[in-house]
């Protein structure tokens, strides 16, 4: 009997539905998610063609959590380069094949997710036999930002309000949540349905103290990936404070780094681990997660740092640390922040407390240098001036080529002529006089044009791009000199400087991190009050909604702080402060 075309299509559709039903509603595999993924999942750019927790033992327990119905939220804090992305790929493959349910993957932006989906995710799904068999044949059911499998849907979206609306999911994965704007993590969490089998996963490097990621970690049981000491058996996490042997600062950084070793946390044990892949791998392969806190019910946290990754030589890690500490001495906290967040996977806490050491005199007097007497090994001295409505605050500081300095004078002046006389008294060349032009700009320009001084403008920019002769682009905390026409005639030389960046460097000098920054015993009380007039505080960027840390005035009179900040600008321009390519 001849079957009509419409009936044939109906029967074929019915058969496909039946196949999908029996395939996807069969009992799940007896394998754990980690065992299943190791046996089946094919990934791109891995150490081996197949996913393997043997190469990343810190992923076994987090992977198996996927099948635990008691776990409702997982925070997975891990350093860069240790397989967070492959973990997510393998976990999604297991969910699609073995435990399907509507799933949402949230990234920082739609574009980031599209790139990942078109390369890594699609590769894993299409090359893993169990998931490839479930890929829809209808092109309308497989798009860049969604895949409609027979028994589940997979959606992708950036961390934005529009992408997180009108979705009800069984599982939500949040990738690199440290980049999310405030509130977006909660928006993603709100996409979960309220049934018993919901799960929320956060995979990320660490963020900053008090952000949404930090709060989520605080609600978990904070499990630390730990190893057993081969000598005494003490179970312990990989702690940065237990890396020793590189303390000799008379050696070059590389030589110091190559002496580093990891020691046992037990003070009564003398065991140290050599900087070699084999013993470090053995520690990781025998590793286990140990809870360190009592979290909310169903909230689990996993954490490890770069020390657990035996493929990263210890000396390379220590060298990064030494470079970060060196940058701190010139006020650049970014390398240290990146090391803490990206390598140790620990929350960055900006120092917001006023813990500056009390300023005391350094055994000399202002009167000793009124005749222009030079300090030992003096390279340059600068006069910096903060212009007010009807007066000035000014400071004279002498600098050594090493970046150390001594304040020779600070006080109030009434006129531009007073500034000129002070420069003559301390033997300061006109080119080494720097005047703030943020107030009465034209008046300052006229004086600078007449006296051959330099005008300075503070800026909210973090840095300024500068193209070198060889084509390389560097970023400096000040601009090239430019000329402005003064109202009274002549050209005034001026430059802009990055206020927060310069004040970071000043803070490093003020606190002694960057070396000697001396003041005289008879310094005026005004200076002592004014130099502590700004602290770094949390500020939310109105455009990005990201929390930033900016220098903020705590009292009206901050003149000494500004005067000393301009001293830093001048020292950088003359290449006195080391550590900057200017």
C-alpha positions in Angstrom: 0.0 0.0 0.0 1.3 3.3 -1.0 1.9 5.8 1.9 1.2 9.4 1.2 4.0 11.9 1.6 2.4 13.7 4.5 1.8 10.4 6.4 5.4 9.3 5.7 6.7 12.6 7.2 4.4 12.1 10.2 5.7 8.6 10.8 9.3 9.7 10.5 8.8 12.5 12.9 7.1 10.1 15.4 10.1 7.7 15.1 12.6 10.5 15.8 10.5 11.6 18.9 10.5 8.0 20.2 14.3 7.6 19.6 14.9 10.9 21.4 12.6 9.9 24.3 14.2 6.5 24.9 17.7 7.8 24.5 17.3 10.8 26.8 15.1 9.2 29.5 17.2 6.2 30.0 18.8 5.7 33.4 22.0 7.8 33.7 25.4 6.2 33.4 26.9 4.4 36.4 30.0 6.5 35.9 30.6 9.7 38.0 30.7 12.9 35.9 34.5 13.0 36.1 34.8 9.3 35.0 32.3 9.9 32.2 34.1 13.1 31.0 37.5 11.4 31.1 36.2 8.5 29.1 34.2 10.4 26.4 34.8 14.2 26.1 37.1 15.5 23.4 38.4 19.0 23.8 40.4 21.5 21.8 43.8 22.8 22.8 44.2 20.4 25.7 47.3 18.5 26.8 45.6 15.4 25.3 42.8 15.1 22.8 40.5 13.9 25.5 39.5 15.7 28.6 41.4 14.3 31.6 41.3 15.1 35.3 44.6 13.2 35.6 46.2 16.4 34.1 44.0 18.6 36.4 43.3 16.6 39.6 41.8 19.7 41.2 38.8 19.3 38.8 37.7 15.8 39.9 35.6 16.8 42.9 34.1 20.0 41.3 33.1 17.9 38.3 31.4 15.2 40.4 29.4 17.9 42.2 27.3 18.3 39.0 25.5 15.0 39.9 24.9 15.9 43.6 21.3 17.1 44.0 22.1 18.4 47.5 24.5 21.1 46.1 22.7 24.2 44.9 25.5 26.7 44.4 29.2 26.2 43.5 31.9 28.9 43.6 35.1 27.7 41.8 38.0 30.1 42.3 41.0 29.1 40.2 44.1 30.8 38.7 44.4 31.4 35.0 45.8 28.7 32.8 44.6 25.8 34.9 41.6 24.5 32.9 38.5 26.4 34.0 37.3 26.6 30.4 37.9 22.9 29.7 36.1 22.1 33.0 33.0 24.0 31.8 33.2 22.3 28.4 33.4 18.8 29.9 30.7 19.6 32.4 28.3 20.8 29.7 28.9 17.7 27.6 28.0 15.5 30.6 24.8 17.5 31.3 23.7 17.4 27.7 24.2 13.6 27.4 23.5 12.4 30.9 21.4 14.8 33.0 19.7 17.2 30.6 17.8 20.3 31.7 17.6 23.9 30.5 21.0 25.5 31.0 22.2 29.1 30.7 25.9 30.1 30.2 26.7 33.7 31.2 29.9 35.5 30.1 31.1 39.0 30.3 29.9 39.9 26.8 28.0 38.4 24.0 31.0 38.6 21.7 33.2 36.7 24.1 30.7 33.9 24.3 30.3 33.8 20.5 34.0 33.4 20.0 34.2 30.6 22.6 31.1 28.9 21.3 32.3 28.9 17.7 35.7 27.5 18.6 35.9 25.5 21.8 32.3 24.6 22.8 31.2 23.5 19.3 34.3 21.5 18.9 33.7 19.6 22.2 30.1 18.9 21.4 30.6 17.8 17.9 33.6 15.6 18.7 32.1 13.9 21.7 30.1 11.0 20.3 27.2 11.2 22.9 26.6 14.9 22.4 27.2 14.9 18.7 24.3 12.4 18.3 22.0 14.8 20.0 22.8 17.9 17.9 19.7 19.1 16.1 19.7 18.7 12.4 17.4 21.7 11.9 19.6 24.7 11.5 17.0 26.9 13.2 17.5 24.9 16.4 21.2 25.5 16.4 22.2 29.2 16.5 25.2 31.0 17.8 23.6 31.8 21.2 21.3 28.8 21.6 21.1 25.1 20.9 17.8 23.3 21.1 18.7 19.7 22.0 15.9 17.0 22.0 15.6 17.1 25.8 17.1 20.4 26.8 18.0 23.9 25.6 21.4 25.6 26.0 21.4 29.4 26.0 24.4 31.8 26.0 24.3 35.4 27.0 26.4 38.3 28.2 26.1 39.6 31.8 23.6 42.3 31.0 20.0 42.9 32.0 18.5 42.3 28.5 20.1 38.9 28.2 19.1 37.8 31.6 15.4 38.5 31.4 12.5 36.0 30.8 14.6 32.9 31.2 13.9 30.0 33.7 16.8 27.5 34.0 17.7 24.4 35.8 21.4 25.2 35.7 23.3 28.5 35.3 27.0 28.8 34.7 28.7 32.1 35.2 32.1 32.4 33.6 34.8 34.9 35.0 32.3 36.6 37.2 35.0 38.9 38.6 34.3 41.0 35.5 30.6 41.4 36.0 29.0 44.7 36.9 27.5 45.0 40.4 24.2 43.2 40.6 24.7 41.0 37.5 25.6 37.9 39.5 22.3 38.2 41.4 20.4 38.7 38.1 21.9 35.5 36.7 21.1 33.7 40.0 17.5 34.9 39.5 17.2 32.9 36.3 17.1 29.6 38.2 13.7 27.9 38.6 12.7 27.1 42.1 12.6 23.3 41.8 14.7 20.9 43.8 17.3 20.1 41.1 18.5 23.6 40.3 22.2 24.4 40.4 24.2 27.6 40.1 27.9 27.6 39.1 30.4 30.4 39.4 33.8 29.9 37.7 36.3 32.7 38.0 39.6 34.1 39.1 39.2 36.1 42.3 37.7 39.6 42.4 38.0 42.4 45.0 36.9 42.5 48.6 33.2 43.0 49.1 32.1 42.4 45.5 29.4 40.0 44.5 31.9 37.2 43.8 33.5 37.7 47.2 30.1 37.5 48.9 29.2 34.3 47.1 32.6 32.8 48.2 31.8 33.9 51.8 28.5 31.9 51.7 30.3 28.7 50.7 32.2 26.1 52.8 35.5 27.4 51.2 37.2 24.1 50.4 41.0 24.4 49.8 42.8 21.9 47.6 45.4 20.4 49.9 48.2 17.9 49.9 49.8 15.6 52.5 53.4 16.2 53.5 55.5 13.2 52.3 57.5 13.3 55.6 55.1 14.2 58.4 51.7 13.6 56.8 50.3 17.1 57.6 47.4 17.9 55.3 47.8 21.5 54.1 46.8 23.8 51.2 49.3 25.3 48.9 50.2 28.5 50.8 52.2 31.3 49.3 53.7 32.1 52.7 55.3 28.6 52.7 57.4 29.5 49.6 60.8 30.3 51.0 64.5 30.6 50.0 64.4 33.7 47.8 64.8 36.3 50.6 68.3 37.4 49.8 67.8 40.8 48.2 71.5 41.2 47.4 71.0 38.8 44.5 69.4 39.5 41.1 65.7 38.6 40.9 66.3 35.5 38.7 69.0 34.1 41.0 66.7 34.7 44.0 63.8 33.0 42.2 65.8 29.9 41.4 66.5 29.3 45.1 62.8 29.1 46.0 61.3 26.0 47.6 57.9 25.0 49.0 58.2 24.0 52.7 55.9 22.0 54.9 53.4 24.1 57.0 54.3 22.1 60.1 56.9 24.1 62.0 58.4 20.8 63.4 58.9 19.3 59.9 62.0 20.1 57.7 60.6 18.9 54.4 60.9 21.1 51.4 59.7 20.3 47.8 62.3 20.8 45.1 61.3 22.9 42.1 60.7 19.9 39.8 57.5 18.8 38.1 57.6 15.2 39.3 57.3 15.7 43.1 54.9 18.6 42.7 52.7 16.5 40.4 52.7 13.7 43.0 51.5 16.1 45.6 48.6 17.3 43.4 47.6 13.8 42.3 47.2 12.9 45.9 45.4 16.1 46.7 42.0 16.5 48.3 39.6 19.4 49.1 39.3 20.4 52.8 36.4 22.6 53.9 37.7 25.6 55.9 34.3 27.3 56.8 30.7 26.5 57.6 28.8 27.6 54.5 25.1 28.0 53.8 23.3 24.7 53.2 24.1 23.5 49.7 26.7 26.2 49.0 30.1 24.7 48.1 33.4 26.5 47.3 36.5 25.2 45.7 39.9 27.0 45.6 43.5 26.4 44.7 46.3 28.5 43.4 49.1 28.3 40.8 51.4 26.4 43.2 49.3 23.3 42.7 50.0 23.4 38.9 53.2 21.5 38.5 53.6 22.6 34.9 54.4 26.1 36.0 58.0 26.1 37.4 58.2 27.6 40.9 61.0 30.0 39.9 58.8 31.5 37.2 56.0 32.1 39.8 58.5 33.7 42.3 60.0 35.9 39.6 56.5 37.3 38.9 56.1 38.0 42.6 59.5 39.8 42.8 58.6 41.9 39.8 55.3 42.8 41.4 57.0 43.8 44.6 59.5 45.9 42.7 56.6 47.7 40.9 55.1 48.4 44.3 58.1 50.4 45.3 57.3 52.9 42.5 53.7 53.0 43.4 52.4 50.6 40.7 50.1 48.1 42.4 48.7 46.6 39.3 51.2 43.7 38.9 50.7 42.7 42.6 46.9 42.9 42.2 47.1 40.7 39.1 49.4 38.2 40.9 47.0 37.9 43.9 43.8 37.6 41.7 45.1 35.7 38.7 47.9 33.5 40.2 46.8 33.0 43.8 43.1 33.2 42.9 42.6 35.2 46.1 40.5 38.3 46.7 42.2 41.6 46.3 41.7 44.0 49.2 42.7 47.5 48.5 44.3 49.1 51.6 41.6 51.6 52.5 42.8 52.1 56.1 44.9 55.1 57.1 47.9 53.1 58.1 50.6 55.6 57.1 53.5 55.8 59.4 53.8 58.9 61.5 56.1 61.5 59.9 59.1 62.3 61.9 62.1 64.5 61.2 65.2 62.9 59.8 67.9 64.7 61.8 68.3 68.0 59.8 66.9 71.5 59.8 65.5 73.8 57.2 68.0 76.4 58.2 70.9 74.2 57.2 70.1 74.6 53.5 68.9 78.2 53.1 72.1 79.1 51.3 71.7 76.5 48.6 73.9 73.9 50.3 73.6 70.6 48.4 72.7 67.4 50.0 75.0 64.3 49.7 74.9 62.9 46.1 72.3 65.4 45.0 71.2 65.1 41.4 68.4 67.7 41.1 66.2 69.9 43.1 62.7 71.1 42.3 60.4 73.9 43.4 56.8 72.9 43.1 54.0 75.4 43.6 50.2 74.9 44.3 48.4 78.1 43.2 45.5 79.3 45.3 43.2 82.3 44.8 45.4 84.9 46.4 48.5 83.0 47.6 50.7 79.9 47.0 51.9 76.9 48.8 55.4 75.8 47.7 58.0 73.1 48.5 61.6 72.6 47.7 62.9 69.0 47.6 66.4 67.8 46.7 66.7 64.4 44.9 69.5 61.9 44.7 69.9 59.8 41.5 68.7 56.8 43.5 65.2 58.2 43.9 65.7 59.2 47.5 65.0 62.8 48.5 65.0 65.5 51.2 62.5 68.2 51.8 64.4 71.5 52.2 61.6 74.0 52.6 57.8 74.1 52.7 55.5 77.1 53.3 53.2 79.8 52.1 54.1 82.5 49.5 52.1 85.5 48.6 53.2 86.4 45.0 54.8 85.1 41.9 57.8 87.3 42.8 58.0 85.4 46.1 58.2 82.2 44.1 61.0 83.7 42.0 62.9 84.8 45.1 62.6 81.4 46.7 64.0 79.7 43.6 67.0 82.1 43.7 67.5 81.5 47.4 67.7 77.7 46.9 69.6 77.8 43.6 66.9 76.3 41.5 67.0 76.7 37.8 63.9 78.2 36.2 63.3 75.0 34.2 63.0 73.2 37.5 60.1 75.3 38.8 56.7 73.6 38.4 53.5 75.5 39.0 50.0 74.0 39.2 47.8 75.6 36.5 44.5 74.3 37.6 43.5 77.6 39.1 43.9 81.0 37.4 45.3 79.1 34.4 46.0 82.2 32.2 47.8 84.0 35.1 50.0 80.9 35.6 50.7 80.6 31.9 51.8 84.3 31.8 54.1 83.9 34.8 55.6 80.6 33.3 56.1 82.3 29.9 57.9 85.3 31.6 60.0 83.2 34.1 60.6 80.1 31.9 58.8 77.9 34.5 56.7 74.8 33.7 52.9 74.7 34.2 51.3 71.4 35.3 47.7 70.2 35.0 46.4 67.3 37.1 44.2 64.8 35.1 41.8 62.0 36.0 43.3 59.8 33.3 45.2 56.7 34.4 48.0 57.2 31.9 49.0 58.7 28.6 50.1 56.8 25.5 53.5 57.8 24.1 55.0 56.4 20.8 58.8 56.0 20.9 61.0 56.4 17.9 61.2 52.7 17.3 57.4 52.5 17.1 56.7 51.0 20.5 53.9 52.5 22.5 54.4 53.0 26.2 52.1 54.5 28.8 53.4 57.3 31.1 51.8 59.1 34.0 52.4 62.5 32.3 52.3 64.0 28.8 54.9 65.5 26.5 55.6 69.1 27.0 53.3 71.4 25.0 53.3 75.1 24.4 50.4 77.5 25.2 50.2 81.1 24.2 49.9 83.3 27.3 47.6 86.4 27.3 50.5 88.7 27.9 52.5 87.2 25.1 55.1 84.5 24.9 54.8 80.7 25.1 54.2 78.8 28.3 55.4 75.2 28.6 52.9 72.8 30.2 52.2 69.1 30.8 49.3 67.0 32.1 49.8 64.4 34.9 47.7 61.4 35.9 46.6 62.3 39.4 45.8 58.9 40.9 48.8 57.2 39.3 51.2 59.9 40.6 49.7 59.8 44.0 50.2 56.0 44.2 53.9 56.7 43.6 53.9 59.4 46.2 52.2 57.1 48.7 55.0 54.5 48.1 57.6 57.3 48.9 55.5 58.7 51.8 55.3 55.2 53.5 59.0 54.3 52.9 58.3 51.5 50.4 60.2 53.4 47.7 63.2 54.4 49.9 64.1 57.4 51.8 61.7 60.4 51.7 63.0 62.7 54.3 61.5 65.8 56.1 63.4 68.2 58.4 63.0 68.2 62.2 61.6 71.7 62.2 59.0 71.2 59.4 55.9 73.3 59.9 52.7 71.8 61.5 50.8 72.8 58.4 52.9 70.4 56.3 52.2 67.5 58.7 48.5 68.1 58.5 48.3 68.6 54.8 50.4 65.7 53.7 47.8 63.3 55.3 44.9 65.0 53.6 44.0 62.3 51.1 43.2 58.6 51.4 42.3 56.0 48.8 38.6 55.1 48.9 36.1 53.0 46.9 34.4 54.9 44.2 31.8 53.5 41.7 32.5 54.5 38.1 29.3 56.2 36.9 29.8 54.8 33.3 31.1 51.2 33.9 29.5 50.7 37.4 32.7 49.1 38.4 34.2 49.8 41.8 37.5 51.8 41.5 39.9 53.1 44.1 40.6 56.8 43.9 42.6 59.3 46.0 40.0 61.3 47.9 40.4 64.5 49.9 39.6 64.1 53.6 40.2 67.7 54.6 40.0 71.1 52.8 43.7 71.9 52.9 45.6 69.3 50.9 48.3 71.7 49.5 51.3 69.8 50.8 50.0 66.6 49.2 49.6 68.3 45.8 53.0 70.0 46.2 54.7 66.7 46.8 52.7 65.0 44.0 54.2 67.5 41.6 57.7 66.7 43.0 57.0 63.1 41.9 56.0 64.3 38.4 59.3 66.4 38.1 61.4 63.4 39.3 59.8 61.1 36.8 60.4 63.6 34.0 64.1 63.8 34.9 64.3 59.9 35.2 65.2 60.1 38.8 62.7 57.5 40.1 63.7 54.1 38.8 61.3 51.6 37.3 59.7 53.7 34.6 60.3 53.7 30.9 60.0 57.5 30.1 
